[in-house]
Amino acid sequence: MRIQVWTTVLACAFIGTMQGQMEHTGARTTLLAFGDVNLGRSVGQELLKGNIEYPFRYVKDTLSQADIVFVNLESQLSEQNGETQHPKYNLIFCGPPVGASALRDAHISVVSNANNHAYDYGRRAIRETILNLDSVGVACVGTSIDSVQDFSPVVVERGGIRIGFLAYTQFMNFKGSWIGHVALFDEHRVARDIASLRTKADFIVVSYHGGAEYVDRPPGSVRRDFRSVADAGADVVVGHHPHYVQGIEWYNKTLFLYSLGNFVFYQPQLEWTQMGLGVEFVLARHDSTVTIERARLMAVRAGLQPTFVLSAGEQQAFFQRLRRLSSAQVFQNNGPWFVQVKKNDE
């Protein structure tokens, strides 16, 4: 299996510690994770006008401070002669090729393409999406340019720590022709992929696209899938598709983020589709093991141009809801919000 490796030598500065935290003397790196990004529809029209900064204008500075940024790319990036949404079906959409440059300029390092929209405009568009991302240095995972089911993981090295990414979707919008191009979730395949990736990565993040839309909690089938991914050896499992932020859970030593909700995605019809969750991980090497040293939580006002600017009341309502949905401890410390980090012996 071909492994994509993206390496940059950086001097990584540690950006704060929590009281009573273990000291780590080895390498550190920061990883930011966000939810669904749709560069089609009206965002795509802005991109076609040359307004490349449009979708990430108000979050770019924050993203640029992280060593690695990961999102779920919910739209293909393909030349469709100015079309960014199907003329009859608004649930079929596509971003233009320049969307890849918008991602790169926003300091986004890795995207998951494994989702139900990965084949909206067909085989040519999925090929163009992968090539467009590759041409600007944005890594993608969960899709294959050839129908050989070679869903190569991505390994990104920053500050001496290798982070491996895998991505799968529970279902697709279309049947048949996408087979071999999009990684469909199968627990046996996932176990094999993680076992292979573990020899090449210090820390493994798995993106899971599935579940029900517009619900507070994942169904039992999703919880079972998350646990199978954790049992196979993933360190973090990140959920997408519900368009609602869902709860956070520790399962043994694996952190579950059941759904990060929306990021660049405009769904004004419901209250919680307008909010997303960002998670900033500080990863640290302790002896031969890389673990989460800190996990800071960020409330996002999702939409065409997401922002981190919320009122105190909106922040409080968001995190009160997240606390209610989470079995992991979500707490505030001198302003920012965090999720409890488990130590090696827990």
ZIQUI-V342347 format. One record per residue. N is the residue number from 1. RES is the residue in three letters. PHI is phi in whole degrees, -180 to 180 (* if undefined). OMEGA is omega in whole degrees, 0 to 359 (999 if undefined). D_FIRST is the distance of its C-alpha to the first C-alpha in whole Angstrom. Layout:
BEGIN
((N & RES & PHI & OMEGA & D_FIRST) (N & RES & PHI & OMEGA & D_FIRST))
END
This chain:
BEGIN
((1 & MET & * & 179 & 0) (2 & ARG & -75 & 178 & 4) (3 & ILE & -110 & 174 & 6) (4 & GLN & -83 & 178 & 10) (5 & VAL & -122 & 180 & 13) (6 & TRP & -118 & 188 & 16) (7 & THR & -122 & 173 & 19) (8 & THR & -137 & 178 & 23) (9 & VAL & -89 & 183 & 25) (10 & LEU & -129 & 169 & 28) (11 & ALA & -91 & 188 & 31) (12 & CYS & -91 & 178 & 30) (13 & ALA & -92 & 176 & 34) (14 & PHE & -78 & 191 & 34) (15 & ILE & -111 & 173 & 36) (16 & GLY & 124 & 178 & 38) (17 & THR & -130 & 175 & 38) (18 & MET & -92 & 182 & 40) (19 & GLN & -60 & 176 & 43) (20 & GLY & 80 & 185 & 42) (21 & GLN & -78 & 177 & 39) (22 & MET & -65 & 174 & 37) (23 & GLU & -84 & 175 & 37) (24 & HIS & -119 & 183 & 34) (25 & THR & -103 & 182 & 34) (26 & GLY & -94 & 184 & 30) (27 & ALA & -70 & 175 & 28) (28 & ARG & -136 & 173 & 28) (29 & THR & -152 & 180 & 27) (30 & THR & -117 & 180 & 27) (31 & LEU & -128 & 174 & 25) (32 & LEU & -108 & 178 & 27) (33 & ALA & -127 & 178 & 26) (34 & PHE & -133 & 186 & 28) (35 & GLY & -92 & 192 & 28) (36 & ASP & -77 & 178 & 28) (37 & VAL & -122 & 178 & 28) (38 & ASN & -116 & 180 & 29) (39 & LEU & -99 & 174 & 30) (40 & GLY & -97 & 179 & 32) (41 & ARG & 51 & 185 & 35) (42 & SER & -71 & 175 & 38) (43 & VAL & -63 & 178 & 35) (44 & GLY & -61 & 178 & 34) (45 & GLN & -66 & 175 & 37) (46 & GLU & -63 & 179 & 38) (47 & LEU & -63 & 179 & 35) (48 & LEU & -65 & 176 & 36) (49 & LYS & -77 & 183 & 39) (50 & GLY & 96 & 181 & 38) (51 & ASN & -86 & 189 & 38) (52 & ILE & -66 & 182 & 35) (53 & GLU & -79 & 190 & 35) (54 & TYR & -50 & 189 & 37) (55 & PRO & -68 & 187 & 34) (56 & PHE & -114 & 187 & 34) (57 & ARG & -54 & 189 & 37) (58 & TYR & -95 & 179 & 38) (59 & VAL & -122 & 187 & 35) (60 & LYS & -58 & 182 & 34) (61 & ASP & -62 & 179 & 36) (62 & THR & -68 & 180 & 35) (63 & LEU & -62 & 184 & 31) (64 & SER & -69 & 181 & 31) (65 & GLN & -83 & 181 & 32) (66 & ALA & -92 & 177 & 29) (67 & ASP & -79 & 180 & 26) (68 & ILE & -138 & 175 & 23) (69 & VAL & -125 & 183 & 24) (70 & PHE & -124 & 176 & 22) (71 & VAL & -139 & 172 & 24) (72 & ASN & -97 & 180 & 23) (73 & LEU & -85 & 189 & 23) (74 & GLU & -87 & 182 & 25) (75 & SER & -129 & 170 & 26) (76 & GLN & -69 & 178 & 24) (77 & LEU & -126 & 190 & 25) (78 & SER & -147 & 177 & 26) (79 & GLU & -76 & 181 & 29) (80 & GLN & -128 & 176 & 32) (81 & ASN & 55 & 176 & 35) (82 & GLY & 89 & 180 & 36) (83 & GLU & -85 & 176 & 35) (84 & THR & -123 & 175 & 34) (85 & GLN & -156 & 179 & 35) (86 & HIS & -59 & 184 & 35) (87 & PRO & -64 & 181 & 39) (88 & LYS & -114 & 187 & 40) (89 & TYR & -125 & 185 & 37) (90 & ASN & -73 & 177 & 37) (91 & LEU & -90 & 174 & 34) (92 & ILE & -115 & 185 & 32) (93 & PHE & -149 & 185 & 31) (94 & CYS & -157 & 174 & 29) (95 & GLY & -89 & 178 & 29) (96 & PRO & -77 & 180 & 30) (97 & PRO & -55 & 182 & 27) (98 & VAL & -66 & 174 & 29) (99 & GLY & -58 & 177 & 28) (100 & ALA & -63 & 178 & 25) (101 & SER & -67 & 177 & 28) (102 & ALA & -63 & 177 & 29) (103 & LEU & -65 & 180 & 26) (104 & ARG & -61 & 182 & 26) (105 & ASP & -67 & 177 & 30) (106 & ALA & -88 & 177 & 30) (107 & HIS & 69 & 175 & 27) (108 & ILE & -83 & 188 & 25) (109 & SER & -95 & 188 & 21) (110 & VAL & -138 & 174 & 19) (111 & VAL & -126 & 168 & 19) (112 & SER & -91 & 173 & 18) (113 & ASN & -103 & 184 & 18) (114 & ALA & -82 & 177 & 18) (115 & ASN & -155 & 187 & 21) (116 & ASN & -70 & 178 & 24) (117 & HIS & -99 & 187 & 25) (118 & ALA & -64 & 184 & 21) (119 & TYR & -125 & 185 & 23) (120 & ASP & -56 & 181 & 26) (121 & TYR & -110 & 168 & 27) (122 & GLY & 88 & 188 & 24) (123 & ARG & -66 & 180 & 22) (124 & ARG & -61 & 182 & 23) (125 & ALA & -68 & 179 & 23) (126 & ILE & -70 & 177 & 20) (127 & ARG & -65 & 180 & 19) (128 & GLU & -63 & 179 & 21) (129 & THR & -58 & 181 & 21) (130 & ILE & -63 & 181 & 17) (131 & LEU & -67 & 179 & 19) (132 & ASN & -65 & 178 & 22) (133 & LEU & -65 & 181 & 20) (134 & ASP & -63 & 184 & 18) (135 & SER & -67 & 180 & 21) (136 & VAL & -108 & 176 & 23) (137 & GLY & 85 & 174 & 20) (138 & VAL & -97 & 181 & 20) (139 & ALA & -78 & 176 & 16) (140 & CYS & -131 & 184 & 15) (141 & VAL & -141 & 177 & 13) (142 & GLY & 105 & 177 & 13) (143 & THR & -135 & 182 & 14) (144 & SER & -130 & 181 & 12) (145 & ILE & -76 & 177 & 14) (146 & ASP & -118 & 183 & 13) (147 & SER & -80 & 179 & 14) (148 & VAL & -124 & 181 & 11) (149 & GLN & 56 & 176 & 10) (150 & ASP & -95 & 182 & 7) (151 & PHE & -89 & 188 & 8) (152 & SER & -64 & 173 & 6) (153 & PRO & -70 & 174 & 9) (154 & VAL & -115 & 174 & 11) (155 & VAL & -119 & 179 & 13) (156 & VAL & -114 & 178 & 16) (157 & GLU & -108 & 175 & 19) (158 & ARG & -137 & 175 & 22) (159 & GLY & 59 & 178 & 25) (160 & GLY & 85 & 178 & 23) (161 & ILE & -117 & 180 & 21) (162 & ARG & -100 & 179 & 18) (163 & ILE & -108 & 180 & 17) (164 & GLY & -100 & 181 & 14) (165 & PHE & -123 & 171 & 14) (166 & LEU & -131 & 181 & 13) (167 & ALA & -147 & 182 & 15) (168 & TYR & -144 & 173 & 16) (169 & THR & -119 & 180 & 20) (170 & GLN & -78 & 184 & 22) (171 & PHE & -160 & 179 & 24) (172 & MET & -129 & 177 & 24) (173 & ASN & -75 & 183 & 27) (174 & PHE & -123 & 179 & 27) (175 & LYS & -108 & 166 & 26) (176 & GLY & 94 & 196 & 24) (177 & SER & -69 & 181 & 23) (178 & TRP & -81 & 184 & 20) (179 & ILE & -58 & 183 & 18) (180 & GLY & 96 & 180 & 14) (181 & HIS & -107 & 183 & 15) (182 & VAL & -128 & 184 & 16) (183 & ALA & -77 & 177 & 14) (184 & LEU & -85 & 183 & 17) (185 & PHE & -66 & 173 & 18) (186 & ASP & -148 & 190 & 17) (187 & GLU & -61 & 179 & 18) (188 & HIS & -72 & 176 & 16) (189 & ARG & -62 & 181 & 13) (190 & VAL & -60 & 180 & 14) (191 & ALA & -62 & 178 & 15) (192 & ARG & -66 & 182 & 11) (193 & ASP & -64 & 181 & 10) (194 & ILE & -68 & 179 & 12) (195 & ALA & -61 & 178 & 13) (196 & SER & -69 & 182 & 9) (197 & LEU & -68 & 183 & 10) (198 & ARG & -60 & 179 & 13) (199 & THR & -77 & 185 & 13) (200 & LYS & -119 & 185 & 12) (201 & ALA & -131 & 177 & 15) (202 & ASP & -87 & 186 & 18) (203 & PHE & -148 & 187 & 19) (204 & ILE & -120 & 175 & 17) (205 & VAL & -113 & 178 & 18) (206 & VAL & -117 & 176 & 17) (207 & SER & -94 & 181 & 19) (208 & TYR & -123 & 180 & 21) (209 & HIS & -109 & 182 & 23) (210 & GLY & 177 & 182 & 25) (211 & GLY & 93 & 182 & 29) (212 & ALA & -105 & 179 & 32) (213 & GLU & -82 & 169 & 33) (214 & TYR & 61 & 176 & 36) (215 & VAL & -129 & 183 & 37) (216 & ASP & -76 & 189 & 37) (217 & ARG & -131 & 179 & 35) (218 & PRO & -73 & 176 & 32) (219 & PRO & -71 & 181 & 33) (220 & GLY & -59 & 181 & 32) (221 & SER & -64 & 178 & 29) (222 & VAL & -69 & 178 & 27) (223 & ARG & -60 & 179 & 29) (224 & ARG & -66 & 178 & 27) (225 & ASP & -63 & 179 & 24) (226 & PHE & -60 & 182 & 24) (227 & ARG & -68 & 178 & 25) (228 & SER & -67 & 177 & 22) (229 & VAL & -67 & 178 & 20) (230 & ALA & -64 & 180 & 22) (231 & ASP & -62 & 179 & 22) (232 & ALA & -77 & 174 & 18) (233 & GLY & 121 & 178 & 19) (234 & ALA & -71 & 177 & 19) (235 & ASP & -92 & 177 & 21) (236 & VAL & -138 & 173 & 22) (237 & VAL & -119 & 185 & 22) (238 & VAL & -112 & 182 & 23) (239 & GLY & -99 & 177 & 25) (240 & HIS & -141 & 173 & 26) (241 & HIS & 111 & 183 & 28) (242 & PRO & -63 & 184 & 31) (243 & HIS & 64 & 169 & 33) (244 & TYR & -116 & 168 & 35) (245 & VAL & -71 & 177 & 34) (246 & GLN & -114 & 191 & 34) (247 & GLY & -75 & 179 & 34) (248 & ILE & -117 & 184 & 32) (249 & GLU & -143 & 167 & 32) (250 & TRP & -95 & 174 & 31) (251 & TYR & -122 & 191 & 29) (252 & ASN & 52 & 181 & 29) (253 & LYS & -107 & 181 & 27) (254 & THR & -107 & 179 & 25) (255 & LEU & -94 & 177 & 27) (256 & PHE & -103 & 169 & 27) (257 & LEU & -113 & 193 & 28) (258 & TYR & -63 & 173 & 28) (259 & SER & -163 & 177 & 29) (260 & LEU & -89 & 179 & 30) (261 & GLY & 70 & 184 & 31) (262 & ASN & -90 & 173 & 32) (263 & PHE & -130 & 171 & 32) (264 & VAL & -96 & 183 & 32) (265 & PHE & -160 & 185 & 33) (266 & TYR & -100 & 177 & 37) (267 & GLN & -139 & 187 & 38) (268 & PRO & -78 & 188 & 42) (269 & GLN & -74 & 182 & 43) (270 & LEU & -131 & 184 & 42) (271 & GLU & -61 & 190 & 43) (272 & TRP & -87 & 170 & 40) (273 & THR & -76 & 181 & 38) (274 & GLN & -93 & 179 & 39) (275 & MET & -127 & 176 & 38) (276 & GLY & -134 & 180 & 34) (277 & LEU & -121 & 170 & 33) (278 & GLY & -112 & 179 & 31) (279 & VAL & -127 & 176 & 30) (280 & GLU & -104 & 177 & 30) (281 & PHE & -97 & 164 & 28) (282 & VAL & -103 & 181 & 29) (283 & LEU & -103 & 183 & 27) (284 & ALA & -136 & 176 & 28) (285 & ARG & -91 & 176 & 27) (286 & HIS & -128 & 190 & 29) (287 & ASP & 61 & 182 & 29) (288 & SER & -99 & 186 & 25) (289 & THR & -111 & 173 & 25) (290 & VAL & -107 & 182 & 24) (291 & THR & -132 & 176 & 26) (292 & ILE & -78 & 177 & 28) (293 & GLU & -88 & 180 & 31) (294 & ARG & -153 & 176 & 33) (295 & ALA & -134 & 181 & 32) (296 & ARG & -94 & 184 & 34) (297 & LEU & -106 & 180 & 35) (298 & MET & -127 & 174 & 36) (299 & ALA & -80 & 183 & 37) (300 & VAL & -122 & 167 & 37) (301 & ARG & -84 & 185 & 39) (302 & ALA & -79 & 177 & 36) (303 & GLY & 157 & 179 & 37) (304 & LEU & -63 & 178 & 37) (305 & GLN & -135 & 185 & 37) (306 & PRO & -63 & 179 & 37) (307 & THR & -148 & 175 & 39) (308 & PHE & -96 & 182 & 39) (309 & VAL & -86 & 178 & 43) (310 & LEU & -132 & 175 & 44) (311 & SER & -73 & 179 & 48) (312 & ALA & -60 & 179 & 48) (313 & GLY & -67 & 178 & 49) (314 & GLU & -66 & 177 & 46) (315 & GLN & -60 & 183 & 44) (316 & GLN & -63 & 180 & 46) (317 & ALA & -63 & 180 & 46) (318 & PHE & -62 & 185 & 42) (319 & PHE & -76 & 173 & 41) (320 & GLN & -64 & 177 & 44) (321 & ARG & -64 & 181 & 42) (322 & LEU & -62 & 176 & 39) (323 & ARG & -58 & 183 & 40) (324 & ARG & -65 & 183 & 42) (325 & LEU & -89 & 189 & 38) (326 & SER & -107 & 169 & 37) (327 & SER & -88 & 173 & 37) (328 & ALA & -71 & 180 & 36) (329 & GLN & -74 & 175 & 38) (330 & VAL & -110 & 187 & 39) (331 & PHE & -143 & 179 & 41) (332 & GLN & -106 & 181 & 43) (333 & ASN & -137 & 179 & 44) (334 & ASN & 55 & 177 & 46) (335 & GLY & 112 & 180 & 45) (336 & PRO & -68 & 177 & 41) (337 & TRP & -106 & 182 & 39) (338 & PHE & -136 & 166 & 37) (339 & VAL & -112 & 181 & 35) (340 & GLN & -56 & 179 & 36) (341 & VAL & -103 & 178 & 33) (342 & LYS & -82 & 178 & 33) (343 & LYS & -87 & 186 & 33) (344 & ASN & -57 & 186 & 31) (345 & ASP & -92 & 181 & 34) (346 & GLU & -93 & 999 & 34))
END
